[in-house]
Amino acid sequence: MFAGHDRHRPHIRSSRDRGGATAPSPARVLAVRPAWALAGDRGGATAPSPARVPLLGFHEVRDPPPVARYPALYLDPAKFAMIVDWLRRHGFRAITLARLVAAWRGRAQLPARPIVLTFDDGYASVYRNAFPLLRRLRWPAVVNLEIAALHSPDRLRPRQVRTLVAVGWEIASHTLTHPDLTRTGTA
């Protein structure tokens, strides 16, 4: 997902890349634009103008257990509800990455203030605490699923994943086993 690799793939930049303040942990705000927009290549006269769309990334939506290895990855469900309520009151509407890419290609329309909500790893707390609220709003989200963890005690179950997909959520790859890439060899 780098500029120049594929003009239709999104390039994701953190607010840190622009020297701005970052969102408070655990939500990370990213600006998403197509790679061809960053390179100045609009792909011909018919290419749509790129829309900058914020992306909020989450992990767990629950209080951290006392022995949590990374407590900053947890978000209290009440705080998550406050974030979503603020977004809704300010005119934001959640979309999937697939809809965003389709809009970039001129095949879909975006709401006036689109936003992408993502959840890394596929934790069960997303289904218990984020999904009910987002479902009431008819907002989709993207789950970056670690496939090998589907049967772990604190992860989504296949039935839950099917339910999310049935109501319009998107499932994205977050690797098979989520290896620590700082400890793996070169390809």
Steps between C-alpha positions, in 0.01 A plus 500: 500500500760747393470780248600370161427131561139494387319820423169368634627369831451732794801663662452549871677778683497559871449849631856461624616501138381859468659614824160546664378382834389139514168381630498376857573132535347246437328651197739597225385747240626452148438691180425269210553603137567298186866455413451663159384821672821517702709458187302764311383243242125521456496218248342699221220753474233262635667419834304627800655758726644333809304534820693523824319277745587460867553148630474414870679184608409309816593171664307398812179673607500414869686588816851352514549208737745567785770295325454649153826496306400807297235694695505786246332267247182491711219753483223524757165423330348823636785701343451315173130593513596864564733499197233351274237740632731798436564379146127453435409842641766662280360344184742211450374173352699178505592325176711199407833514321338325203248785466781753527700336223184469287441875545857575397436299185175686431276201581348617830399813683635603838299665775583864568730407789617140462712320756644147513500316834740207527558239769829310503547134588134391534443524874168373642451834678439661162198275449375545858561873544549679167275304267166562681551877495616512138220268393237734649650780288524272196871577485738243353856453613808305393642214706864426425478135596781273616369172360697261725345658812136436403463229763690677780294579811509880461461514120209505258338170415423404138124541568560856623713581196219376274253724688724805453535431128124445465429854624762666279822488696818434306760239591859583413812293540718555803723202416446137587698502825585869568879450523723765657660628179793647694598142587447327166767441239511661160285352224 
